[in-house]
Amino acid sequence: MAVENAGNTAPTDRPTGLKANAIGFVDALVIGLNSTSPAYSLAAVIGPVVALVGIYAPGVMFASFVPMLLIASAFYYLNKVDQDCGTTFSWVTRAMGPWAGWLGGWAIAMTGVLVVGSLADVGVTFVLLAVGLDGWVDNTFVRQLLTVLLILVMTAVCVIGTELSAKVQNVLILAQVACLLIFVGVALYSAYAGTSKYDSVDPALSWLNPFGAGGAALTSGLLLGVFIYWGWESAVNLTEEVKDSATAPGKAGLWSTVILLVTYVSVGFAVVAYAGPAFLADNAGEEEFVFAQLAGDVLGGWDWVLLLAVSTSAIASTQTTIIPASRTALSMARRQALPAHYGHISPRFRTPDVSTWWVAGIAIAWYLVVNQISTNALFDSLTALSLLIAFYYALTGVACAVYYRRHLLESVHNFLLIGLGPLVGAGLLAWLLVRSVTDMSDPANSYSGDSWFGLGPPLVIGIGIAATGVVVMIVRRLWAPAYWRERPGVADPAMVHGRSEES
């Protein structure tokens, strides 16, 4: 049982624990997919990627999938021996000690804070565009008010119950996928029929070559492409609430990355074929609004279909992004790495109500405060996400190999899938992390173009979050040192239903 593995600090049958077996594999898979916000991610990234690599954008999206799959493997095998909703926090603590584990947990919690407001803003914006209320989009007060209300509604759904969350997500993912498929079909037909208003090109398998545009362009494209996969691990954060918790959440994470690969490559082919690389390169700075324009061009009066896809994508992700942050805070509180009240579970709904509302509250405050600086400052804070994501994903990959270190040579399967694969994934993400830091140090590479302390705003935001985490960690260590007495261990095959991890 999941709680049993959470630092051995609580019995498994307590009535106030998370609701076991609340959802199944398919529900977890849907939540993992929605957490990545695929339609919105595509809308935000496709233009800049094409500007960098041209027709080889589908190849870059395929290459970006590789480290995600390797890290998803790490999540799968770590979840088999420790079904803790804190995922990276719990696993890294077990494998590498409390200091590294705490920082991994902090990174996950902060990603939710940084991105929830922006996702809700995009969800509201595209709903308004879809229903023809373009004037409301330009009204800052109205848009931000609706954004805050949307965050509060989605947070309430998270608190009311995992079953309700899953039902909402099932509806949203169906709407999103249907809208994307319609767009892909019409765009490809127009490209082949020669009816596109742009300089369309016929799709070719050679577009799947990620090295077609050269090594430098590939590196920059990967910095964008790899993070459109971020979020699939929300399925694993629900491990204590999923049926067959030892394997189903990890499988949901793995399948999420594969389904995302197919989706991203398909849309990549359709967009590049219909609009042509020249148009997308010229409009790379318009982010998701390029998608809005293409929606009108491809679908005509039915452009609301694609606008609805982006809006449902962002709204769904607004809800699911709260899940990893709130459950990580719950896990940290259970092990006394955070104050105990963050570990409170609603007796009625069996969800972490306190930590969920705290995540939402801080996210709302961040969204409103950063917007007062400038809209570009909000985009810069999203760019800083790449640092946190690469950090905790890479940390998880290393933790997998370290935790299983006594079993890696027992079989080729263990060596490749539990040891080498996660380490390679961690290495790729560490390399991208270094590249991100280098790029973000130049203020010219930020949305605002401003210089903060001689550096780009995204890097300053990333450094500030990391420094704040270190300070909070040290204060917590001095105030309540119990968690820091934990010592690293190794994976015990007997923890997985009495079977070895090779089974």
C-alpha positions as CSV (number, residue, x, y, z in Angstrom):
1,M,0.0,0.0,0.0
2,A,1.2,3.5,-0.9
3,V,1.2,5.2,2.5
4,E,3.1,2.3,4.0
5,N,6.1,3.2,1.9
6,A,6.0,6.9,2.7
7,G,8.8,7.0,5.1
8,N,7.0,4.4,7.3
9,T,5.4,7.2,9.2
10,A,1.8,6.3,9.0
11,P,-0.3,3.1,8.9
12,T,-1.9,2.1,5.7
13,D,-5.5,1.7,6.9
14,R,-6.0,5.2,8.5
15,P,-9.4,6.6,7.5
16,T,-8.0,10.0,6.8
17,G,-5.5,8.8,4.2
18,L,-5.8,9.4,0.5
19,K,-8.6,7.5,-1.1
20,A,-7.2,4.2,-2.4
21,N,-8.4,2.8,-5.7
22,A,-10.2,6.0,-6.6
23,I,-9.3,5.9,-10.2
24,G,-8.1,3.3,-12.8
25,F,-5.3,3.1,-15.3
26,V,-7.2,5.0,-18.1
27,D,-8.1,7.8,-15.7
28,A,-4.4,8.1,-14.7
29,L,-3.3,8.1,-18.3
30,V,-5.8,10.9,-19.2
31,I,-4.6,13.0,-16.3
32,G,-1.0,12.5,-17.4
33,L,-1.9,13.5,-20.9
34,N,-3.8,16.6,-19.9
35,S,-1.1,17.7,-17.5
36,T,1.2,18.3,-20.5
37,S,-1.4,20.6,-22.1
38,P,-0.7,19.2,-25.6
39,A,-2.7,21.6,-27.7
40,Y,-1.5,24.6,-25.8
41,S,2.1,23.3,-25.8
42,L,2.0,22.8,-29.5
43,A,0.5,26.3,-30.0
44,A,3.3,27.9,-28.0
45,V,6.2,25.9,-29.4
46,I,5.5,25.0,-33.0
47,G,6.4,28.5,-34.4
48,P,9.7,29.0,-32.6
49,V,10.8,25.4,-33.3
50,V,10.1,25.8,-37.1
51,A,12.0,29.1,-37.0
52,L,15.0,27.2,-35.7
53,V,14.9,23.9,-37.7
54,G,12.4,24.6,-40.6
55,I,10.8,21.5,-42.0
56,Y,12.7,19.3,-39.5
57,A,10.4,20.3,-36.7
58,P,8.7,16.9,-36.5
59,G,12.2,15.3,-36.1
60,V,13.1,17.6,-33.2
61,M,9.8,16.7,-31.5
62,F,10.8,13.0,-32.0
63,A,14.3,13.6,-30.6
64,S,12.8,15.5,-27.6
65,F,10.8,12.4,-26.8
66,V,13.9,10.3,-26.2
67,P,15.0,11.7,-22.8
68,M,11.3,11.8,-21.7
69,L,10.9,8.1,-22.4
70,L,14.1,7.3,-20.5
71,I,13.0,9.3,-17.5
72,A,9.5,7.8,-17.7
73,S,11.2,4.5,-17.3
74,A,12.9,5.7,-14.1
75,F,9.5,6.8,-12.8
76,Y,8.0,3.4,-13.6
77,Y,10.7,1.4,-11.8
78,L,10.9,3.7,-8.8
79,N,7.2,3.6,-8.4
80,K,7.3,-0.2,-8.3
81,V,9.2,-0.1,-5.0
82,D,7.8,3.1,-3.5
83,Q,4.2,4.1,-4.2
84,D,4.5,7.5,-2.6
85,C,2.5,10.5,-4.0
86,G,5.6,12.6,-3.5
87,T,7.4,10.7,-6.4
88,T,10.7,12.5,-6.9
89,F,10.9,13.8,-3.4
90,S,10.4,10.4,-1.8
91,W,12.5,8.5,-4.3
92,V,15.5,10.8,-4.2
93,T,15.3,10.9,-0.4
94,R,15.5,7.1,-0.3
95,A,18.3,6.9,-2.9
96,M,20.4,10.0,-2.3
97,G,19.4,11.4,1.1
98,P,17.2,14.2,2.5
99,W,19.0,17.2,1.2
100,A,18.7,16.2,-2.5
101,G,15.2,14.8,-1.9
102,W,14.0,18.1,-0.4
103,L,15.4,20.2,-3.3
104,G,13.6,17.8,-5.8
105,G,10.3,18.3,-3.9
106,W,10.8,22.0,-3.9
107,A,11.4,22.1,-7.6
108,I,8.1,20.2,-8.3
109,A,6.1,22.4,-6.0
110,M,7.5,25.6,-7.6
111,T,6.7,24.4,-11.2
112,G,3.0,24.4,-10.2
113,V,3.3,27.9,-8.8
114,L,5.0,29.3,-11.9
115,V,2.7,27.8,-14.5
116,V,-0.8,27.5,-13.2
117,G,-1.7,31.2,-13.6
118,S,-0.4,31.3,-17.2
119,L,-2.3,28.2,-18.1
120,A,-5.5,29.6,-16.7
121,D,-4.9,32.9,-18.5
122,V,-4.5,31.1,-21.9
123,G,-7.6,28.9,-21.2
124,V,-9.7,32.1,-20.5
125,T,-8.2,33.9,-23.5
126,F,-9.0,31.1,-26.0
127,V,-12.5,30.6,-24.7
128,L,-13.2,34.3,-25.2
129,L,-11.8,34.1,-28.7
130,A,-13.8,31.0,-29.5
131,V,-17.1,32.7,-28.5
132,G,-16.2,36.0,-30.2
133,L,-15.5,38.1,-27.2
134,D,-12.2,39.4,-28.5
135,G,-12.7,42.8,-26.7
136,W,-12.7,41.0,-23.3
137,V,-9.3,39.6,-24.1
138,D,-7.8,43.1,-24.3
139,N,-9.5,44.1,-21.0
140,T,-6.8,43.2,-18.5
141,F,-9.0,43.4,-15.4
142,V,-11.7,41.2,-16.9
143,R,-9.2,38.6,-18.2
144,Q,-7.3,38.4,-14.9
145,L,-10.5,38.2,-12.9
146,L,-11.8,35.3,-15.0
147,T,-8.4,33.7,-14.7
148,V,-8.4,33.8,-10.9
149,L,-12.0,32.4,-10.9
150,L,-10.9,29.6,-13.2
151,I,-8.0,28.7,-10.9
152,L,-10.4,28.6,-7.9
153,V,-12.9,26.4,-9.7
154,M,-10.2,24.0,-10.9
155,T,-8.8,23.9,-7.4
156,A,-12.2,23.1,-5.9
157,V,-12.5,20.2,-8.4
158,C,-9.1,18.9,-7.2
159,V,-10.2,19.1,-3.6
160,I,-13.7,17.6,-4.0
161,G,-12.2,14.3,-5.2
162,T,-9.9,12.5,-7.6
163,E,-12.9,10.7,-9.2
164,L,-14.5,14.1,-10.2
165,S,-11.1,15.3,-11.4
166,A,-10.8,12.2,-13.6
167,K,-14.3,12.6,-15.0
168,V,-13.6,16.3,-15.9
169,Q,-10.3,15.3,-17.5
170,N,-11.8,12.5,-19.6
171,V,-14.2,15.1,-21.1
172,L,-11.5,17.7,-21.7
173,I,-9.0,15.2,-23.3
174,L,-11.7,13.9,-25.7
175,A,-12.6,17.4,-26.8
176,Q,-9.0,18.3,-27.2
177,V,-7.9,15.3,-29.2
178,A,-11.0,15.5,-31.4
179,C,-10.3,19.1,-32.2
180,L,-6.6,18.4,-33.0
181,L,-7.5,15.5,-35.3
182,I,-10.0,17.7,-37.2
183,F,-7.3,20.3,-37.7
184,V,-4.7,17.8,-38.7
185,G,-7.0,16.2,-41.3
186,V,-8.1,19.4,-42.9
187,A,-4.6,21.0,-42.9
188,L,-3.0,18.0,-44.6
189,Y,-5.8,17.7,-47.1
190,S,-5.4,21.4,-48.0
191,A,-1.6,21.0,-48.3
192,Y,-2.0,18.0,-50.7
193,A,-4.8,19.7,-52.6
194,G,-2.9,22.9,-53.0
195,T,-5.7,25.0,-51.5
196,S,-3.6,26.6,-48.7
197,K,-3.3,30.4,-48.8
198,Y,0.4,30.0,-47.8
199,D,3.4,28.4,-49.5
200,S,2.5,24.9,-48.5
201,V,4.9,21.9,-48.9
202,D,4.2,18.2,-49.3
203,P,5.1,16.2,-46.2
204,A,8.1,13.9,-46.4
205,L,9.6,11.2,-44.1
206,S,12.9,13.1,-44.3
207,W,11.3,15.7,-41.9
208,L,11.8,13.1,-39.1
209,N,15.5,13.6,-39.3
210,P,16.4,15.7,-36.2
211,F,19.9,16.5,-37.6
212,G,18.6,17.9,-40.9
213,A,19.1,21.5,-39.8
214,G,22.5,21.0,-38.1
215,G,23.7,20.4,-34.6
216,A,23.4,24.0,-33.3
217,A,19.8,24.3,-34.5
218,L,19.0,20.9,-33.0
219,T,20.3,21.9,-29.6
220,S,18.2,25.1,-29.5
221,G,15.2,23.2,-30.8
222,L,15.5,20.5,-28.1
223,L,15.5,23.2,-25.5
224,L,12.0,24.0,-26.6
225,G,10.8,20.6,-27.7
226,V,11.8,18.6,-24.7
227,F,9.6,20.7,-22.3
228,I,6.4,20.2,-24.3
229,Y,6.4,16.7,-22.9
230,W,6.6,18.0,-19.3
231,G,3.7,17.0,-17.0
232,W,3.0,13.3,-17.9
233,E,4.3,12.3,-14.4
234,S,1.1,13.7,-12.8
235,A,-0.3,10.2,-13.4
236,V,2.4,8.9,-11.0
237,N,1.7,11.5,-8.4
238,L,-1.7,9.8,-8.0
239,T,-0.1,6.5,-7.3
240,E,-1.7,6.2,-3.8
241,E,-5.2,6.7,-5.4
242,V,-4.8,4.5,-8.5
243,K,-5.8,0.8,-8.7
244,D,-2.8,-1.5,-9.0
245,S,-0.6,1.3,-7.6
246,A,2.7,-0.6,-8.1
247,T,2.5,-0.7,-11.9
248,A,-0.5,1.2,-13.3
249,P,0.7,4.8,-12.6
250,G,4.1,4.1,-14.1
251,K,2.6,2.5,-17.2
252,A,0.3,5.5,-17.5
253,G,3.3,7.8,-17.5
254,L,5.1,5.7,-20.1
255,W,2.1,5.5,-22.4
256,S,1.5,9.2,-22.0
257,T,4.9,10.0,-23.5
258,V,4.2,7.7,-26.4
259,I,0.8,9.1,-27.2
260,L,2.2,12.7,-26.9
261,L,4.9,11.7,-29.4
262,V,2.3,10.6,-32.0
263,T,0.2,13.8,-31.4
264,Y,3.1,16.2,-31.6
265,V,4.6,14.7,-34.7
266,S,1.2,14.5,-36.5
267,V,0.4,18.2,-35.7
268,G,4.0,19.1,-36.6
269,F,3.6,17.6,-40.0
270,A,0.2,19.2,-40.6
271,V,1.3,22.7,-39.5
272,V,4.6,22.7,-41.5
273,A,2.9,21.3,-44.6
274,Y,0.0,23.7,-44.6
275,A,1.7,27.0,-43.6
276,G,5.2,26.3,-44.9
277,P,8.4,27.0,-42.9
278,A,8.7,30.6,-44.2
279,F,5.4,31.8,-42.6
280,L,6.0,30.0,-39.3
281,A,9.6,31.4,-39.1
282,D,8.4,35.0,-39.7
283,N,5.7,34.7,-37.0
284,A,7.7,32.7,-34.4
285,G,7.4,35.5,-31.9
286,E,3.6,35.4,-31.8
287,E,3.6,32.1,-29.8
288,E,0.2,30.5,-29.4
289,F,-1.6,33.2,-31.5
290,V,-0.1,31.7,-34.6
291,F,-2.3,28.7,-33.9
292,A,-5.3,31.1,-33.6
293,Q,-4.5,32.5,-37.0
294,L,-4.0,29.1,-38.6
295,A,-7.3,28.0,-37.1
296,G,-9.1,30.6,-39.1
297,D,-7.2,29.8,-42.3
298,V,-7.6,26.1,-42.1
299,L,-11.1,25.7,-40.7
300,G,-12.7,29.0,-41.8
301,G,-15.9,29.6,-39.8
302,W,-15.1,26.5,-37.8
303,D,-11.9,28.0,-36.3
304,W,-13.5,27.8,-32.9
305,V,-12.8,24.1,-33.0
306,L,-9.0,24.7,-32.7
307,L,-9.5,27.6,-30.3
308,L,-11.6,25.2,-28.2
309,A,-8.7,22.6,-28.3
310,V,-6.2,25.1,-27.0
311,S,-8.6,26.4,-24.3
312,T,-9.6,23.0,-23.1
313,S,-5.9,22.0,-23.1
314,A,-5.0,24.9,-20.9
315,I,-8.0,24.5,-18.6
316,A,-7.3,20.8,-18.2
317,S,-3.7,21.5,-17.4
318,T,-4.6,24.2,-14.9
319,Q,-6.3,21.5,-12.8
320,T,-3.8,18.7,-13.3
321,T,-0.7,20.8,-12.7
322,I,-2.0,21.5,-9.2
323,I,-1.9,17.7,-8.5
324,P,1.9,17.1,-8.5
325,A,2.6,20.2,-6.4
326,S,-0.1,19.5,-3.8
327,R,0.7,15.9,-3.4
328,T,4.4,16.5,-3.2
329,A,3.7,19.0,-0.4
330,L,1.6,16.3,1.3
331,S,4.4,13.8,1.1
332,M,6.9,16.3,2.4
333,A,4.7,17.1,5.3
334,R,4.1,13.5,6.2
335,R,7.9,13.1,6.6
336,Q,8.2,16.3,8.5
337,A,10.1,18.0,5.7
338,L,7.4,20.7,5.7
339,P,5.0,21.8,8.5
340,A,2.4,19.2,9.5
341,H,-0.6,21.3,8.3
342,Y,0.4,20.8,4.7
343,G,-0.3,17.1,5.2
344,H,-3.9,17.6,6.2
345,I,-6.3,15.4,4.3
346,S,-10.0,16.2,4.0
347,P,-12.0,13.6,6.0
348,R,-14.9,14.0,3.6
349,F,-13.1,14.0,0.2
350,R,-9.9,12.1,1.1
351,T,-7.7,14.6,-0.8
352,P,-4.9,16.9,0.4
353,D,-7.1,20.0,0.8
354,V,-4.7,22.3,2.7
355,S,-1.7,21.8,0.4
356,T,-4.0,22.1,-2.7
357,W,-5.4,25.4,-1.7
358,W,-2.0,26.7,-0.7
359,V,-0.6,25.9,-4.1
360,A,-3.5,27.6,-5.8
361,G,-3.2,30.7,-3.5
362,I,0.5,31.1,-4.1
363,A,0.0,30.6,-7.9
364,I,-2.7,33.3,-8.0
365,A,-0.5,35.7,-6.1
366,W,2.5,35.0,-8.4
367,Y,0.3,35.5,-11.5
368,L,-1.1,38.8,-10.3
369,V,2.2,40.2,-9.0
370,V,4.2,39.3,-12.1
371,N,1.5,40.6,-14.4
372,Q,1.9,44.0,-12.6
373,I,5.5,44.0,-13.8
374,S,4.6,43.2,-17.4
375,T,3.1,40.4,-19.5
376,N,6.6,39.6,-20.7
377,A,7.7,39.1,-17.1
378,L,5.0,36.3,-16.9
379,F,6.4,34.7,-20.0
380,D,9.9,35.0,-18.6
381,S,8.8,33.2,-15.5
382,L,7.5,30.4,-17.7
383,T,10.9,30.2,-19.4
384,A,12.5,29.7,-16.0
385,L,10.4,26.5,-15.7
386,S,12.9,24.7,-17.9
387,L,15.5,24.9,-15.2
388,L,13.3,23.4,-12.6
389,I,11.9,20.7,-14.9
390,A,15.4,19.6,-16.2
391,F,16.7,19.5,-12.6
392,Y,14.1,17.3,-11.0
393,Y,13.8,15.0,-14.0
394,A,17.5,14.5,-14.2
395,L,17.6,14.0,-10.4
396,T,15.0,11.2,-10.7
397,G,17.0,9.5,-13.4
398,V,20.1,9.4,-11.3
399,A,18.1,8.3,-8.2
400,C,16.7,5.3,-10.2
401,A,20.2,4.0,-11.0
402,V,21.5,4.7,-7.5
403,Y,18.5,3.1,-5.7
404,Y,18.7,0.0,-7.8
405,R,22.5,-0.1,-7.9
406,R,22.8,-3.6,-6.3
407,H,20.5,-5.1,-8.9
408,L,21.7,-3.5,-12.2
409,L,24.0,-6.3,-13.1
410,E,21.5,-9.1,-12.4
411,S,20.2,-9.0,-16.0
412,V,20.5,-7.1,-19.3
413,H,17.0,-5.8,-18.7
414,N,17.9,-4.2,-15.4
415,F,21.2,-2.7,-16.8
416,L,19.5,-1.1,-19.8
417,L,16.1,-0.1,-18.5
418,I,16.8,0.7,-14.9
419,G,20.4,1.8,-15.0
420,L,21.8,3.0,-18.3
421,G,18.6,4.4,-19.8
422,P,17.7,6.6,-16.8
423,L,21.3,7.8,-16.6
424,V,21.4,8.7,-20.3
425,G,18.1,10.5,-19.9
426,A,19.5,12.4,-16.9
427,G,22.7,13.2,-18.8
428,L,20.7,14.7,-21.7
429,L,18.6,16.8,-19.4
430,A,21.6,17.9,-17.4
431,W,23.2,19.0,-20.7
432,L,20.0,20.9,-21.7
433,L,20.0,22.5,-18.2
434,V,23.5,23.8,-18.7
435,R,22.5,25.1,-22.2
436,S,19.4,26.7,-20.7
437,V,21.5,28.6,-18.1
438,T,23.9,29.8,-20.8
439,D,21.1,31.0,-23.0
440,M,19.1,32.6,-20.2
441,S,22.1,34.5,-19.0
442,D,21.8,36.8,-22.0
443,P,19.0,39.3,-21.5
444,A,18.4,39.4,-25.3
445,N,17.1,35.9,-25.1
446,S,14.2,36.8,-22.8
447,Y,10.8,37.9,-23.8
448,S,11.2,41.3,-22.2
449,G,14.7,41.8,-23.4
450,D,15.4,43.5,-20.0
451,S,18.5,43.0,-17.9
452,W,18.0,42.0,-14.2
453,F,21.3,42.3,-12.4
454,G,23.1,41.9,-15.7
455,L,21.3,38.6,-16.5
456,G,18.2,37.5,-18.3
457,P,15.0,37.7,-16.2
458,P,14.3,33.9,-16.6
459,L,17.7,33.0,-15.1
460,V,17.2,35.5,-12.3
461,I,13.8,34.0,-11.5
462,G,15.3,30.5,-11.6
463,I,18.2,31.4,-9.3
464,G,15.8,33.3,-6.9
465,I,13.5,30.2,-6.6
466,A,16.5,27.9,-6.0
467,A,18.0,30.3,-3.4
468,T,14.6,30.6,-1.7
469,G,14.4,26.8,-1.5
470,V,17.8,26.5,0.0
471,V,17.0,29.1,2.7
472,V,13.6,27.4,3.5
473,M,15.3,24.0,3.6
474,I,18.0,25.2,6.1
475,V,15.4,26.9,8.3
476,R,13.3,23.8,8.3
477,R,16.3,21.7,9.1
478,L,17.1,23.8,12.1
479,W,13.5,24.0,13.3
480,A,12.5,20.3,12.8
481,P,15.5,18.1,12.0
482,A,13.7,14.7,12.1
483,Y,13.4,14.3,8.3
484,W,17.1,15.0,7.9
485,R,18.0,12.0,10.0
486,E,16.9,9.7,7.2
487,R,19.6,7.7,5.5
488,P,19.8,6.6,1.9
489,G,19.0,2.9,1.1
490,V,18.7,0.5,-1.8
491,A,15.8,-1.0,-3.6
492,D,14.4,-4.2,-2.0
493,P,12.9,-6.5,-4.6
494,A,10.6,-7.9,-1.9
495,M,8.8,-4.6,-1.7
496,V,7.1,-5.3,-5.0
497,H,4.4,-7.8,-4.1
498,G,7.1,-10.2,-3.0
499,R,8.6,-10.4,-6.5
500,S,11.9,-9.1,-7.9
501,E,11.9,-6.0,-10.0
502,E,12.8,-8.1,-13.1
503,S,9.3,-9.6,-13.1
